[in-house]
Amino acid sequence: MPRDLHHIKLSGGTSVAYRDEGPRSATPLVLIHGITEDHRVWDEFVPDLSRDARVIRVDLPGHGASSPLPTYNAQTLVTPLAEFVQKLELDRPHVIGHSLGGLMATLLGGLVPVRSIINVDQSLRLGPFIELVRSIAPQLAGPDFVEALTDEMDQLGGPAMTVELRRELQKYRIEAMRPVVLGLWLPLVSETEESLTETLAPMLRQVTAPYLSLHADDPGVGYEGWLRMFIPGGQIEVWPGLGHWLQRIHPARFLARVHAFHKSADMVSVPGSGALH
């Protein structure tokens, strides 16, 4: 195991793996991957981002080299993240998350003070995703788990995904991730968009940092207004045709947008804040 892969023990015995790159004196930037993946999906961005930021790439519990959890849901995943930020004494980090990581980045901003949040292609209005999970739940729960998960993720990637990227990401769709995927997704079968919104709303309303939500497809009529009911300053941008891993399809564009957004966020006089509950 590489020497620069660190581990930190949290309360309850959870061990979280992470990489810490860039100047220690620079503004911290926390990068959070999507479901079944790990910190390595951010590899190509680190040389650029770490020039003027302290880049912290974390493996979510149950992913990569981090230890598993007894149960998986939004609260059980984000609570260790908040403790992780506090234990490392990260002073108002910028946070970027993709997919599940986008949800985690958002909720993290409601629990600890952060400087800004970029959510990459994770709608917080979960009705369409609930319907998707219902349609593939029998396959996910059966012996064809890996095949069903791979097929769904490949479809999310869309035609813009290169063969090389598709092969890289398929390596994360393995049987060992069954507890994480089923723990997070199968309970959605009995949920409604309204019930999930009611659960998430108290945490979303704590997010006051500058917030940018990037989407490969239009997240739906009225989504920006809906989002701003919870995060008043939230910005929505749609980058059509790039697929779910839009940052990997157009990394130069993504990096340029990150730098511009961080620059504007750093100029905000009132710090983004949250209170650990």
PyMOL commands that set and color helices and strands:
alter all, ss='L'
color gray80, all
select helices_A, chain A and resi 11-13+39-49+74-87+100-108+127-141+145-157+163-170+175-190+193-204+223-228+246-249+251-266
alter helices_A, ss='H'
color red, helices_A
select strands_A, chain A and resi 5-9+15-21+28-32+54-58+94-98+116-120+211-215+235-238
alter strands_A, ss='S'
color yellow, strands_A
deselect
rebuild
show_as cartoon
